[in-house]
Amino acid sequence: MVVISIEINVLKVSREIRYRMLSIVVIGKNESKNLPVLISSLRKFRQQAKFKTQIIYIDSNSSDQSVEIAKSFFDEIYVLSPSDH
């Protein structure tokens, strides 16, 4: 299962709101089969976004190739050890 958390940092200037950055956090474990589809969607989103994006992957100690696949796209990657659970 992939869990996605989205945080939007906004800067309000008088009556106008300007988006500074969108942070997307993806949490997964053994998602090597699903990550390519997610990455494709996130890549399209990032290209169309009118603001800066930061996309982070948090891996829950996968035993497959999830981390290696994530390295091809995500800005930051964190791998939780079994003691972190």
VENQUIJO-V6392 format. One record per backbone hydrogen bond with DSSP energy under -1.0 kcal/mol. CO is the residue of the C=O (numbers start at 0). NH is the residue of the N-H. If there is no record, write none. Layout:
co = [CO/CO]
nh = [NH/NH]
This chain:
co = [2/4/6/8/8/10/12/15/17/20/21/22/23/24/25/26/27/30/33/34/35/36/37/38/39/40/41/42/43/44/51/53/54/54/55/56/57/58/58/64/65/66/68/69/69/75/77/80/81]
nh = [26/24/22/19/20/17/15/12/10/8/53/6/55/4/57/2/59/34/37/38/39/40/41/42/43/44/45/46/47/48/21/23/74/75/25/77/27/60/79/68/69/70/71/72/73/56/58/83/84]
